[in-house]
Amino acid sequence: MTFVLENDVIDFDPMLSRAFVDRNAHYQIYDSLVRVDPSGKIIPWLAEKWDLSPDGKKMTFTLRQGVKYQDGTPFDADSVKWNIDRYRNTDGSARKGELAPVASVDVVDPSTVAFTLSTPFSPLLSLLVDRAGMMVSRAVAESAGQDFTRKAFKAGTGPFVLTEAVKDDHMTFEKNPDWWGTDASGGKLPLLDKIIIRPVLDSNVRLTNLKTGDAQFANNIAPKDVAGVKTDSTLSYKEVPGYSFGSLTTNRSPGFIFNEARYVKAVSMAIDRQELLDKAFFGIGVVAYGAVAPGHFSYDPNFKPYEKADPDGAKALVDQVGKGPLSFELLVSSGDPATLQQAQLIQAQLRRASIDAQLVQLEFAEILKQQSDHVFKGMSFIGWSGRIDPDGNTYDFNYTGRPNNDGQYSNPDVDKLLDEQRQSSDTNERTTALRKAEQIYVVDDPSRPWFRFGVAQQCTTTNVQGLAPYPDQIPRFQNAALAK
Amino acid sequence: MTRYIVRRVLLMIPVAVLVTIINFGLLRLAPGDPVLAYAGEVRDPEILNEMWHQLGLDQPLPVQYLAWLQHTVQGDFGRSIRTHEEVSEAIFGRLPATLELTMTAFLFSISMGLLVGIISALHRNSALDLLATSLTIAGVSIPNFFLGLMLILLFSLVLRIFPPGGYTPAIDNPVDNLRRIVLPALTLSAATLAVNMRQVRSSLLEVFGQDYIRTARAKGMNEQRVVVIHALKNALIPVITIVGLQVGALIEGAVITEQIFSWPGVGKLVVDSIFGRDYPVVQAVVLLSAMSYMLATLLVDIAYGWLDPRISYAGGR
């Protein structure tokens, strides 16, 4: 089976990985302590069960026994400790931030390991689903050294073994015959002998590869092509709501236009989200008002503060500020015509409210720099790939001084509520706090306008069986098979 | 001649150093930050600072440059910030694929350019000439990315003759290697082929008007000899100049062509490295392409002397 992926994998080492595409390889090679099912619910994986102490500061995992890494070394509590400590303590580790609340990892016995937290941290399990919870063979990582991230051969316990990686060309994953997982009726997995992942940058060419039979699985189909794919009898298309969002990052720092909250609200009121979704995204996705996505437990389908665009209300709000017409710079990453069209439609919608958005196209690297220095003048058109736990979509974007809070938004009530939901392990309590916070950072004192949630797509040839799309957009191939 | 060549080769060294200084400065002036670009969605300042320090980007610029120069002179280009590969491995590992593609396109554009150019010149204003001229204009005008997509659409999707991109090394499977190179090579050669063909045609026509051609014909020499031996050799001088400059154009074109056809060459590496502000890779690539450009012009100058013995160089007695 050949999978055409939108770009080349950079880091096979989960510790260093920063890019979404990398995870498409990780999920084949490595197992994590826990995983999610297609509905987004956390399920046992390398950890068979877990238990949180009453004060919320100690999480004890009971590990699956008899699991071996692909190089033959055993997976046990020592191995978990080594992995988590490596993620927490290595200079330049990209997992440091995610695991910051973990104060220590202790081996209780060979199949029991305890995480001690400095403060209760309810999103921890959701982070252990992904790279921060992926288990790597110490022997392989240490012997490969600096090259490990490019040559992670026999490094995981997962269903497939990476056997070849040629940069910008292809990666080969072969069946791990000793994988521990079984299907619902106890049959051995994985079913496929081999997966080849090929990076193909152009979405038209990815689709052509499926149509000609050169590949059987593609990710990230452009919204404009979805209608055509659905009517093609040789292809099968499935989608589920994802966790990703599209928003206009807004500079709320003192001295910048949008330090005035009413201006942010005016822009949010003037955007016609349904029209944007229908015209610029060809109806693919879900209208968004805030950061919490339909796949999250705390999503509120009745939260529709800007359901109808209100250009007159926006105009009135700008007048109320009393500093003349609103005009600002909207940064758009250059090189992608679809993104530019989306921004142009927003520009046209704002014009109906007499708001003037000047589109400025810059290289992505430059926009990122301006955002991280908090010096972009108005708003910036950049999305977020989304996280399993709603905390990953809200906290770092709206909490005072956090890394992804590029607009330097700061509201003490939001901070308090976001801390509350982190410390509570009760889903109802968390939902209440997250929704209260959302009302503030979306409506009362808006940090930025949100407009769309993405979908997780799965496009295959019709002979591919056993695959289901996951809301995180990463395919799991252990159950997949090719019909003859 | 030897002295001339030695002098030219020696002159390359200061030029190369100058190129690296300018390139180093330009890269640092470009807005953006390699660590931020690489870090993507990871934004913790603590992690970013550690990476800055690890890469030595917190040192003063002249120190960074001298350190780079010192390593480069010893043949060590460092490691890529973005992919952690050794830069030399990253470049030379991908170079065979790029060379195969550019050389195929290059040979195709020269041979077809000569052939069609000569035919067009001999049958000026015929239907054939007109057709060739129109195709030429199309070849120059259609951008690579569009032509590439159209060729994939026609030959891969509709006719199903060639695969839509991808690469197989010739050692693994020579037939598949050839099947996969046709569309990208055609795409890449379109623009230069057109220019070569026009140049051969017009320069041949000019030579045909010269006295010595008339003399040759008056002597009763057969037409084939007149064209190939007398006319063509002289007509080739301006063509060679252009072909030399095309090496650069082909490398530029390969950047886009490789992306469309998922060809694992240097082109995609260059684009990703520039957008990712991957300083070590960009510096090495610019240095190497400057060197190959200088080498190409030297070869062109040597070819002049061979084609027209009247051209000689100082010190070249």
Boltz contact constraints between the chains, C-beta under 6 A:
constraints:
  - contact:
      token1: [A, 10]
      token2: [B, 83]
      max_distance: 6.0
  - contact:
      token1: [A, 18]
      token2: [B, 39]
      max_distance: 6.0
  - contact:
      token1: [A, 18]
      token2: [B, 40]
      max_distance: 6.0
  - contact:
      token1: [A, 18]
      token2: [B, 42]
      max_distance: 6.0
  - contact:
      token1: [A, 19]
      token2: [B, 40]
      max_distance: 6.0
  - contact:
      token1: [A, 91]
      token2: [B, 50]
      max_distance: 6.0
  - contact:
      token1: [A, 92]
      token2: [B, 50]
      max_distance: 6.0
  - contact:
      token1: [A, 92]
      token2: [B, 51]
      max_distance: 6.0
  - contact:
      token1: [A, 92]
      token2: [B, 54]
      max_distance: 6.0
  - contact:
      token1: [A, 94]
      token2: [B, 42]
      max_distance: 6.0
  - contact:
      token1: [A, 96]
      token2: [B, 47]
      max_distance: 6.0
  - contact:
      token1: [A, 97]
      token2: [B, 44]
      max_distance: 6.0
  - contact:
      token1: [A, 149]
      token2: [B, 84]
      max_distance: 6.0
  - contact:
      token1: [A, 168]
      token2: [B, 264]
      max_distance: 6.0
  - contact:
      token1: [A, 168]
      token2: [B, 268]
      max_distance: 6.0
  - contact:
      token1: [A, 169]
      token2: [B, 167]
      max_distance: 6.0
  - contact:
      token1: [A, 169]
      token2: [B, 264]
      max_distance: 6.0
  - contact:
      token1: [A, 200]
      token2: [B, 262]
      max_distance: 6.0
  - contact:
      token1: [A, 201]
      token2: [B, 259]
      max_distance: 6.0
  - contact:
      token1: [A, 202]
      token2: [B, 260]
      max_distance: 6.0
  - contact:
      token1: [A, 205]
      token2: [B, 164]
      max_distance: 6.0
  - contact:
      token1: [A, 205]
      token2: [B, 165]
      max_distance: 6.0
  - contact:
      token1: [A, 208]
      token2: [B, 152]
      max_distance: 6.0
  - contact:
      token1: [A, 208]
      token2: [B, 156]
      max_distance: 6.0
  - contact:
      token1: [A, 208]
      token2: [B, 157]
      max_distance: 6.0
  - contact:
      token1: [A, 208]
      token2: [B, 164]
      max_distance: 6.0
  - contact:
      token1: [A, 209]
      token2: [B, 164]
      max_distance: 6.0
  - contact:
      token1: [A, 212]
      token2: [B, 156]
      max_distance: 6.0
  - contact:
      token1: [A, 212]
      token2: [B, 164]
      max_distance: 6.0
  - contact:
      token1: [A, 214]
      token2: [B, 163]
      max_distance: 6.0
  - contact:
      token1: [A, 365]
      token2: [B, 32]
      max_distance: 6.0
  - contact:
      token1: [A, 365]
      token2: [B, 37]
      max_distance: 6.0
  - contact:
      token1: [A, 365]
      token2: [B, 277]
      max_distance: 6.0
  - contact:
      token1: [A, 366]
      token2: [B, 31]
      max_distance: 6.0
  - contact:
      token1: [A, 366]
      token2: [B, 32]
      max_distance: 6.0
  - contact:
      token1: [A, 368]
      token2: [B, 36]
      max_distance: 6.0
  - contact:
      token1: [A, 369]
      token2: [B, 31]
      max_distance: 6.0
  - contact:
      token1: [A, 369]
      token2: [B, 32]
      max_distance: 6.0
  - contact:
      token1: [A, 369]
      token2: [B, 33]
      max_distance: 6.0
  - contact:
      token1: [A, 369]
      token2: [B, 36]
      max_distance: 6.0
  - contact:
      token1: [A, 372]
      token2: [B, 36]
      max_distance: 6.0
  - contact:
      token1: [A, 403]
      token2: [B, 43]
      max_distance: 6.0
  - contact:
      token1: [A, 403]
      token2: [B, 44]
      max_distance: 6.0
  - contact:
      token1: [A, 404]
      token2: [B, 43]
      max_distance: 6.0
